[in-house]
Amino acid sequence: MTYVVTEPCVDCKYTDCAAVCPVEAFHEAPDILYINADTCIDCDACVPECPVEAIFADTGLPEQYQDWLDKNIAEAPNYPVISQKQPALFGPNCKGQPEG
């Protein structure tokens, strides 16, 4: 099992999840984070940290996000590891900005 970053992260790119990951499984693309399936240890630490609820276990992916498993597997190795919290992106397509 692995965890998967999905569409609500696009253009939002909160990094709270990466900061709590004990194995540095997150990779940072310009507009999204990805989880490296080979590195992820299925610890579940990242899920409650995502303010836009963009992270799911691969076994519990909602139907509309099924293609995101392959996207994470293919794309994560192409980008650098991120392990520290940074300011959120809040880009033009960010649909999941939390209130407050």
KENU-130577 format. One record per atom (N, C-alpha, C): x, y, z. Coordinates in steps of 0.05 Angstrom, whole numbers, padded with zeros to 5 digits, always signed. Atoms other than C-alpha are relative to their C-alpha. Example, Ala and Ser with C-alpha at 12.3 -4.5 7.8 and 13.67 -1.06 7.14 Angstrom:
2
+00018-00024+00000 +00246-00090+00156 +00018+00024+00000 -00016-00024-00001 +00273-00021+00143 -00015+00022+00014 
//
This chain:
100
+00017-00024+00000 +00000+00000+00000 +00018+00025+00000 -00013-00026+00000 +00020+00072-00012 -00021+00021+00002 +00018-00023+00000 -00011+00140-00004 +00004+00015-00026 +00001-00013+00026 -00029+00183-00064 -00010+00029+00004 +00009-00028+00001 -00033+00259-00073 -00018+00003-00025 +00020-00002+00021 -00094+00278-00115 -00005+00029-00008 +00006-00026+00013 -00124+00337-00153 -00004+00024+00019 +00003-00024-00017 -00143+00382-00093 +00027+00013+00007 -00026-00012-00005 -00068+00394-00084 +00010+00018-00022 -00010-00016+00023 -00059+00424-00153 -00004+00029+00005 -00001-00029-00004 -00041+00497-00148 -00003+00009+00029 +00001-00007-00029 -00049+00495-00072 +00027-00006+00013 -00026+00011-00009 +00012+00454-00054 +00007+00008+00028 -00007-00002-00028 +00009+00455+00021 +00022-00020+00006 -00022+00017-00006 +00071+00424+00050 +00000-00011+00028 +00002+00010-00027 +00048+00407+00120 +00004-00030+00000 -00003+00029+00002 +00045+00334+00098 +00029-00009-00003 -00028+00007+00004 +00117+00333+00075 +00016+00003+00025 -00015-00006-00025 +00141+00362+00141 -00003-00022+00021 +00004+00021-00020 +00113+00303+00181 +00007-00028-00011 -00007+00026+00012 +00134+00247+00133 +00027-00009+00011 -00024+00009-00012 +00186+00205+00169 +00021-00011-00019 -00018+00012+00020 +00217+00177+00105 +00005+00017-00025 -00004-00018+00023 +00218+00237+00058 -00011-00012-00026 +00012+00012+00023 +00170+00205+00009 -00013+00021-00019 +00012-00021+00017 +00144+00272-00018 +00020+00013-00019 -00016-00013+00020 +00170+00304-00081 -00016+00024-00009 +00013-00026+00006 +00156+00376-00102 +00003+00007-00029 +00002-00010+00027 +00134+00393-00172 -00008+00030+00001 +00007-00029-00002 +00120+00466-00191 -00027+00006+00011 +00027-00007-00009 +00045+00462-00176 -00013-00021+00018 +00012+00022-00015 +00035+00399-00135 +00022-00016+00014 -00019+00019-00012 +00068+00348-00089 -00008-00028-00010 +00005+00028+00007 +00074+00274-00106 +00011-00017+00023 -00011+00019-00019 +00086+00214-00061 +00013-00022-00015 -00015+00021+00012 +00139+00164-00081 -00009-00026+00012 +00011+00026-00010 +00107+00095-00075 +00022-00018+00010 -00022+00017-00009 +00176+00063-00067 +00011+00008+00027 -00010-00010-00025 +00192+00106-00007 -00020+00000+00022 +00022-00002-00020 +00124+00112+00028 -00001-00026+00017 +00001+00023-00018 +00119+00067+00089 -00029-00003+00011 +00028+00003-00007 +00043+00074+00096 -00006+00007+00029 +00003-00007-00029 +00048+00108+00164 -00025+00016+00006 +00024-00016-00003 -00013+00153+00153 +00004+00027+00013 -00005-00025-00013 +00021+00213+00184 -00008+00024-00017 +00006-00022+00018 +00009+00257+00123 -00030+00006-00003 +00029-00004+00006 -00066+00247+00116 -00013+00022+00017 +00013-00021-00016 -00090+00289+00175 +00012+00028-00003 -00014-00026+00003 -00040+00344+00158 -00008+00015-00025 +00007-00013+00026 -00069+00359+00089 -00026+00016+00004 +00024-00016-00004 -00117+00418+00096 -00020-00001-00022 +00019+00002+00023 -00149+00405+00028 -00009-00029-00005 +00008+00028+00002 -00158+00330+00039 +00006-00012-00028 -00009+00009+00026 -00118+00312-00023 +00015-00027+00001 -00016+00025-00002 -00083+00249+00004 -00018-00023+00008 +00015+00024-00005 -00113+00180+00002 +00018-00024-00001 -00013+00025+00003 -00090+00109+00012 -00007-00011-00028 +00006+00010+00027 -00084+00075-00056 -00023-00020+00000 +00022+00019-00002 -00134+00023-00032 -00027+00014+00005 +00025-00014-00006 -00185+00077-00015 -00004+00024-00018 +00002-00022+00018 -00178+00124-00074 -00029+00003-00011 +00026-00004+00012 -00245+00155-00094 +00002-00005-00031 +00001+00006+00029 -00266+00136-00165 +00012+00022-00017 -00008-00023+00017 -00253+00206-00193 +00031+00005+00002 -00029-00004-00003 -00180+00202-00169 +00017-00025-00007 -00014+00025+00005 -00161+00132-00193 +00025+00004-00017 -00023-00004+00017 -00113+00158-00246 +00024+00014+00014 -00021-00014-00015 -00073+00196-00193 +00020-00019+00012 -00020+00020-00010 -00040+00132-00168 +00022-00002-00021 -00020+00002+00021 -00005+00124-00235 +00016+00026-00003 -00014-00026+00002 +00011+00199-00237 +00021+00003+00022 -00019-00002-00022 +00045+00196-00169 +00024-00019-00005 -00022+00020+00005 +00085+00133-00188 +00018+00010-00022 -00016-00009+00023 +00107+00163-00254 +00015+00026+00005 -00012-00027-00003 +00121+00235-00232 +00018+00004+00024 -00015-00006-00024 +00149+00232-00162 +00030-00002-00004 -00029+00001+00004 +00219+00208-00183 +00012+00022-00017 -00010-00021+00018 +00224+00266-00232 +00005+00027+00015 -00001-00025-00015 +00223+00319-00177 +00016-00004+00026 -00015+00002-00025 +00265+00335-00115 -00017-00007+00024 +00013+00006-00026 +00248+00309-00046 -00006+00026+00015 +00006-00022-00017 +00214+00359+00000 -00007-00011+00027 +00004+00010-00027 +00215+00349+00075 -00005+00022+00021 +00005-00022-00019 +00202+00418+00105 -00024+00016-00009 +00023-00016+00006 +00141+00461+00109 +00008+00026-00014 -00004-00024+00014 +00139+00519+00060 -00027+00014-00004 +00026-00013+00004 +00086+00572+00045 -00015-00014-00022 +00017+00013+00020 +00027+00544+00006 +00001+00017-00026 -00001-00012+00026 +00023+00560-00068 -00023+00019-00006 +00024-00016+00005 -00049+00587-00073 -00001+00010-00029 +00001-00008+00029 -00045+00587-00150 -00028+00003-00010 +00026-00006+00011 -00102+00603-00197 -00020-00023-00001 +00018+00024+00000 -00130+00532-00198 -00004-00013+00027 +00003+00011-00027 -00128+00521-00123 -00030+00002+00007 +00029+00001-00006 -00199+00498-00108 -00004-00007+00029 +00003+00011-00027 -00185+00474-00038 +00011+00017+00022 -00011-00018-00021 -00164+00535+00003 -00018-00003+00025 +00016+00003-00025 -00185+00522+00075 -00009+00028+00010 +00010-00025-00011 -00226+00574+00111 +00018+00009+00023 -00015-00011-00022 -00193+00620+00161 +00026+00011-00008 
//
